[in-house]
């Protein structure tokens, strides 16, 4: 799709990974409809081809466009799943509140967002960028991969299989009688009190120490595993992701339905698998980045010109839109390339 292609070196990605990463979601005040599915052409250019013969939209990354390979940011972190006009205005606020994307080695990064602090992975892509002979920033794909970041090339929406019941092969049999140790000799209420203080890794490791605790994990403490999965936010599909999963897979119940989350099931196995999966590792990183973006956005918006104004006191207090927000909405309506296209663009 490019007359001057710069694909990653052969062997860096699989063909399926490359095809996946040519897709993006554009968000910005000057993007048609404010949020738009795009294809990557190369040289920082993205294109969205409309369905009904209209002129294609071409977007230049790092100008009027903020790209992401997932829809975590707009769907969950910014609470914009409905894609109403008000949702579009909320997304318009991102670049107004945080400022335009930066240039050069910081290309595409929004001000005030601490990308390297997002989650436990500490991914910093800046050392892997360099200027090519045309003075364009290029990523050193091979060095990035060889330094242990290959997992970031994994698409973040391949979920582990969910089992509606614990397999008999996984059950270790009846719990053994208490032995001479500090935990199994105590009432289960003690474990109930201790578990909230454990990380997911420690939680799983604890119940792997002996047959007695493993039996409790697969029976008594399945609700605690379920609570941890759901509390993470990222470990189950978003509504639109679930809708895109083949119907046969959904009907089989092997993927968690976010609108009908089962109470029963092998949640302990699912918890283990989401922390083993490379896809879920990439998803956890993207999710953490989106949360960091939200943190920066809310921090910069607080007390600023786009924050709602509180009128009145106590129970009579009301929130109204600020003059800046109203101006943004007015400009968005008048802008010839924003919010002018119908939803079936």
N, C-alpha and C positions, 0 to 999 in steps of 0.2 A: 504493500500500500504506500510505499515511499520510493521516490526516485533517488534518494540518498540515504539508504538504510544503514543503521548502526545497531544491528541485533547483538545480544550477548554472545560471547564466543561459544562455538560449538561445544556441547558437553556441559555447559554451565547449568542449563535448564533442560528439562524434558520438553518435547513438543507441546504436551498438554499444559505444562506450567507456563510456557511462553504464551500460548493462546489465551490462557486465563489472565495473564498480566497485561495483555493488550486492551483489556476492558477497564474502564474507569468510571467514576461518578464525578461530574463537575459541579462545584458549588460556588456561587459568587453573585454579586449584585448585577453583573453584566451578562450572566449566563442566561440564555433563554429558559424561561420557566424557573429560574434560580437554581434548579437542580436538574441535571441532565445526564443520561447514560451516554458514554462516549467510547470511541475506538481510538487507540493510539496509532498515529501515522508515522511518527519519528520526529526528531529535531524539535521536541517540546510541543508538537502540534497534535491536537486531538480533534476528532470530527464526530458529529452526531448526524446521522442521516434520518430525516423525518419519514413517517409512514405514508404520507399522502402527497408526495411529489413536490413538497416545498423545497426551498433552497437549503442545502445542508448548513449546519452551524459549525464553524471552525473556531476552536479555542486554543489559545496560546498559554501553555502552563507558565505560571509565575507572573501572569498579568491580571487577567480577569477571571482566573480559574484556580480553584483549589481542588486537587485530585486525591482520590483514595481508592484502593482496590477493594474496599468493602463499604457497606452502607451502615456500619456501626454508628458513625458520628451523627448522621442525620436521623436515623431511625430510633435510636435509644437514648443516646447521651443528650441530644437536644430535643427529645420528645416530639419528633415531627413525623410520626408514622402516618398520620391521616393525609398529609400533603394538601392541606387546605391553603387558602390564600394567606391566612395568618401564619401558618407554618413557613410559607415562603418568605414572609417578612422577617420571621425569626432567624432564618438562615441568612438573610441579607445582612443582619446585624453583625455576623461573625467578622467580616473584613472591616466593617465600620468601627467596631469596638476594639479589635485586636490590631488593626492596621494591615497594610498590604504585605503580601509575601515578600520575603527578602531575596537577595540576589547572590550570585557567585557561589561560594562554597556552602552558603546557607540557602541555596535556591529552593524555593517552595516552602520553606519553614515560616510559620507565622510568628511574629514577635510575641514575647512573654511566655511562649510555650516551651517548657523544659522537656524536650523529647527524650533526652538521655536518662531522665529520672522516671520515665514511665515504666512501671512494673519492675520486676527483678532482673530483667535481661540486660539492661544498660547498653542498648544498641546505639552506637554513634556512627552514622554513615559518613560524616564529614571528612575523615581522613582518607576515604576511598574515592573522593572526587578529584578530578584534575582537569586542566584546560587542554583541549585538543588543538590541532593546528589551525582550526577555524575559530579559536577562542570560545568554544562551547564547553560547558561543563559535562564531563563524562564520568560514569561510574566504573571503577576497576572491578568488574564482576568476578574475575577469577580470584583476586586477592581477598575480596569480601567473602567469597565462598570458602576459600582455604583457611581463613581465620575463624571458621566455625559458625558462620551465619547462614549456612545453606538452608537451615530450617525456615528462614524468612521467605524462601521461594515457594513454600508449600501453601496451597490455597487454604484459607482459614474457615472453610465451611463443610469439612468432611467430619461428620460427627460419629463417635463410637456407637455401636449397636446397643440399644436398650433392651434388656430382658425383663419381661413382666413378672417373672418369678425366679427364685434362686434354683439353679440346676442342682439335682440330687448329687451330681458328681462333685459339686463344690462344697456341699455340707460335710463337715468332718465327723458327723455322728453326734450323739448326745454329749452334752457338756460333761467334762470330767469333774470329779469331786474336787473341792479346794485342796490345793497343795500348799507347801510352806513358802509363800511369797507374799509381798506386801499388798498386791492388788486382788488376786483371786480369792483371798481369804476375807476380803471386805465385802459389804453389801454393794449391790449394783448402783445404789444411790450415790455412792462415793464416786464411781466412774461418771455418772451423769453430771456431777458437779465439776469434775476435772476436764471433761471433753471440750467445753467451749474455749478453754485456754490453749488448746493444741492447734498447730497449723495442720493443713490437710495432710502433709507428708508425715507428721508425727502421729496424727490420727490413724492413718493407714498402717504405719509401722507398729504402733501399739497393738493393734488387733492381729498382727501377724506373728506375735511373739510366742503364742502357744495355742494348743487346740481348744482350750476352754474359751479364751478370748476370741478366737476365730469363730467359734460357734455363736457367741454373743453378737459378734459383728454382723453375721449373716441372718440373725433373727431379731434380737432385742434392739440393736442399734442401727437398723436400716433407716429409721426416721431421721437419725442424726446425719447419716450420709446424704440422705435426700435434701436436708436443710442446707448442707454445705454446697451441694451441686447448685441448688436454686439461688443460694445467697451469692454465688460468684457472679451471676448475671450472664457471663459469656459461655457457659457450659452447655446451654441448650439453644436451639434455633430461635431467631427472631420470627415474628409473625410472617413476614414476607419470605424469609428463607424457608420456613416450613411449607408455605404455599407452593414454593417452586420445586419441592421434593416430589419425585414420581409418586403417583397415587397408590401404586401397589406397595411401595415402601411404607407410606403413611398408614395404609389399611392394615399392614402387618404389625403395626405398633412397635416397630424397631427403632423409631425416632421419637423423641419426646415432643409431644404436641404442647406448645406454650399456652394454648387456650384450654387445654384439658390435661393437666399434669397428673399422672397417676400417683395415687398414694402408695400403692404396693409396687414391688419390683426389686430387682437386684441393684439397688442404688449404690451399694458398696463397690460392686464391680464397675459400675459406670464412673464413680468418683475416681477409682484407680486409673481407668482407661483415659479419661480426659486429661490426666496429668502425665500420661505416657505418650500420648499422640503428638506427633510433630505438627499436625494440622491445628490441634487445639493449643499448642505452644505458640504458633503464629497468631492464632486468634486472641489468645490472652494478651499478647504484646500489642496488637492493634487495639484491643479493648482498653488497655491501660493508657495507650496514647490518646484515645478519644476522651477518656476520663480526664487526662491531663489538659487536653484542649478545653474541655468544659470548665475545669478549675480556673484556667487562665482567663477564659471568657467571662465567667461570673465575677472573678476578682477585679477585672478591668471595668466591667459594667457597673459594679457596685458604686453608688455615689456619683456616677458619671451622667452625661447628658441623655443617655438612652434608657436609664433606669426609670421605672414607673414612679409617678409622684403620688404620695399618700395624702389624701385630703380628709380632714376630720380626725377624730380621736376615738379610741376605745372601740366599742361595737359599731359605731357609726362611721368608722374609717373606711374609705374606699380608695382603690388604686386606679389611677387614670394614666393614660399614655402621655409621655413627656413630649414637649414640642419637637425635639429631635427625632423621636420615634415617628411622630405624625408626619414630619417632613420626609423621612425615609420612605414611608408608605406612599406618600403623594408622588415622590420622584420615581418610585418603582412602578407606579401605575402609568406615569407619563413616559417612562423610558422606552424607547422603541424596540429595545432588544431584551427587555425584562418583563416577565409576566404577561406577555402579549399572545403567547401561543396556548392553544387548548391542551388539556391533559393528555390527549392521544397524539401529541407531537411525535 
